[in-house]
Every structure is written in C-alpha cells, then in structure tokens.
Amino acid sequence: MLALVVPPSLAETRPLLLVMGDSLSAAYGIEQQEGWVSLLESRLDGKAHIINASISGETSSGGASRLPDLLGQHQPDIVLLELGGNDGLRGLPPRQFEANMAGMIEASQAADAEVLLLGIDIPPNYGQAYRDAFTGVYYRLADDFEVPLVPFLLESIALDASLMQNDGIHPTAAAQPRILENVWPELAAMLEKNGLALASDSP
C-alpha cells in the first residue's frame, strides 16, 4: 500500500510576524485596510502571516502585560515593537519606558522570536533633555540586545502637515505607504534571513 506524503502547507512554514504597537500601527482615524500593517500584508502576498495586536492608546506597560500571552498563543518568528509614543506624551520617566521595552525584548527572544524596534519621537515642547533621553532609549536597547532599529517610524512624515491628520499626531492614509517604506529595509532583511526571497517584491 502506497502512503501519500503530504508536504507542509505554506501556512505552516511561512514566518509569522507579531506587531505590537499603538494607534500608529492600528490605523487610527483611517480605514483598517489603509494602514501600513495592512499594506505590508498585501506586499508580502501570503509569504508571511501577520498578527496585528496594536491598540490605540497602548503604552509600553500595557504592551508588556499583553505580550507573554500573545507569544504563547502565536509563537511568532518576528516581533515588531512599535511603542513609546503614548509613554512620551504622558511624560513617563525614560528609565521606566526602557525597563518595559527591555522586558518585551527579553520575553520575545526567550520565545525564539527576533525583534525589530520601531522608534518614535515626541514633540519638542516636552523639552530637549526629555526628548533626547526618550529617543535615546531606542538606540540603547538596539545596542544592548543587538536588535535592528528603525530610528523614527514617521521619518519624512511627521513634519509634513499634508500627511498628518488634524490632531497633528496621527498620519493620514496617504502617509501609510511612506511608513511602510521606512520599515521595509530592516524588516525585509529579517524576512530574508527567515528564508523568504523578496528581491522581486522590493519597491
């Protein structure tokens, strides 16, 4: 009797990405399918699976409390950490922010997931000293844990009023492809390390 050997399905072998973010990754104020995470999913065209666990208003503390269950449930290959904006706007001490983020990186790595840090900046009215201390956390985490970093998720976007919603904090739908382009180089390199051939998909 012949036994049929069924190859593993694409769903079982493709990398799984977990996005832990706030409103910037949760498509706040725009249609869900217009957000950069949805655009990323379209670009990958089924070659990777994406779980977007982003919540508007999320803080690093909230993310740290939710992450262990998400890691256990989804067992991601790559975790994209896009948190900090709400911490900065609330004036959270940078050391506490760093401790929360470090805990998430450690938990992800302990679960055999790679981490991509997506940095954010805060408005200058919070004072340059606090701003420098806050943004410096991302660089220090990237160095300490040897993880890739996108220094500023909204690079070339935040200061362009035509790409920001009326609140001056959240990007418009038109800005979302630019956000994806800011994330793509570092993420594509990680995906290729996970065995995906992306050369033909790069913009």
N, C-alpha and C positions, 0 to 999 in steps of 0.2 A: 504494500500500500504506500502510495506516494504522499509525503507530508508537504503541504504548501508552506513555504517560508514567506511570511508577510513582512515586508520592510517597515521599519518605523515610519510613522506618519510625519509629515512636516511639522504638525502641531507639537509633536513630542520632541523634536530635535531642534527647532528654531529657538534662538535666545529669547528670554523673557526680560523685559525692561519694566521696572517699577519706578514711576515718577512720584516723588514725594515733594509736593510744592504747595504754594498758596494761590491766591487769585490770579497771579501772573501765568500760572500753568493750568488754572481751572476755567479759563476762557471767560473771566468776569466781564459782564457787560456786552458780550458778543455771543453769537451762536456757537454752540459747542464744537460743531464741525469746522469752525473758522479758526479755532485755537491752534497754537503751534504744535501741541501734542498730537492733535488730530492730523495736522499736516505732516508730521513725522510719520505717523502710522500709514498715511497714504503713500509717502515716499518709499517706505520700506516694503510696501506692496505684499504683505504677508510673509516676508522673510524673517520677521521678528514679531513677537507678541508684546503688546504694551498694556500695562495696567496703570491707569492714571488715578492715583489716590490723592490728588491735590484737592484742597478745600480752601475756599475763600476765607480769609481771616486767620489761616493757620499760622501758628508760631513754632519756633524750634522746640519748645516744651511740648506742645501738642503733638508734633510730629514724632518726637522721641517716645511719647507714650503709646502712639499707634503703631510704630514701626515693627516691634517684635512680632505682633500677631500677623502683620502683613508678610513679613519674611517667612514665617512658618507656613502661612496659607499658600503663598505663591512661589516660594523658592526662586527668586529672581536671579538672573545672571548678572544684571547691571542695575544699580540703584542710582537714579538721578536725584540729587538733593538740591532742591530749589526753595530754600527757606531763609528767613532772616529779615525780609522787608518789614514785616509786622513787628518783629522784635525791635528793629531800629526805630520805627515810628513811635514806639511806646517807650523808647529810652532804656531798654533793657541793658544792664551792665554787660559790656563786651565779654567779660570773663564767663558770665553765666551763659551767654549765647554760645561761646566757644565750647563750654562743657557739654551743652546739649547736642551740638553738632558732632563733637568728638564721640559722644556716646552712640550716635546713629551710625557714624562711620565704622566704629568698632563692632557694633552689632551686625552691620552688613557684611563686613569682612569675615566675621566669625561664622556667618551663614554662607561663606564661599561666594559672595557677590562682590563684583567690582563696583567702585563708586566714582561717579562724576559729579563734581561740585559745580553748581551754577550760582555764581556770585551776584550780588545786588549792591547798589549804592543807595545812600539816603540823601535827602535834600540838604543843601549847605546851611540852612537855617538852624540845624541842630548843633552847629559849631564844628570847626575844622578838626579839633582834637578828638571829639567823639566820633566824627565821621572817619577819620584816619584809623582810630582804634577798631572801629566796627568793620571796615573793609579789610583791615589787616588780618582779621580772624581767618578769612578765606585763604589767604596766602599761607598763613602759618599752618592751617590744617592740611593744605595741599602738600606742604613740605614735610610735616610731621608724619603723615600717613602715606605719603608717596602716591597721591591720587591726582588725576588730571583736574584742571580747573578752567572754567570759562569765567574770566575775571568779572565781567559785567554783562548780565543777560540782556540788558536793554541798551547795549552799546549802539550808537548812531540812531537811537530811537528816542530816548528819554528827553533830550533837549529839542526835539522836533515837534512843535505843537500840533502839526498836521497829523502826526502819528499817535497822539495821545488823546484819550477821552477827556471830557470836560473837567473831570476831577484832577487832571494833571498827574495822576498816579498810574492809571491803567492804560495800556496800549490799545489802540483800535484794531479792528480786523485787518486793516491794511498793513499794520506793523507786524503781524504774526509771521509772515514769510521771512522777514528780516530776523526775527527772534530765532527761527529755525536755522537760518544761516549762521547765526552766532554760535549755536550749539553744535551744529553738524560736524565741523572738522574734528573736534575732540571725540565726539560720540562715534563718528564713522571709524576712526582708528580703533576704538574699543570693539566695535562690532566686527571689524575685520580680524581682530585677534581672536574673536569667538567663532571664526570660520566663515563669515559672510563675505561674498565677493560683491563689492559695492562700487567698483570703478565706473561701471556703466550707469550707475544711478546718481553719481555725484553731479551737482549742478555745474 
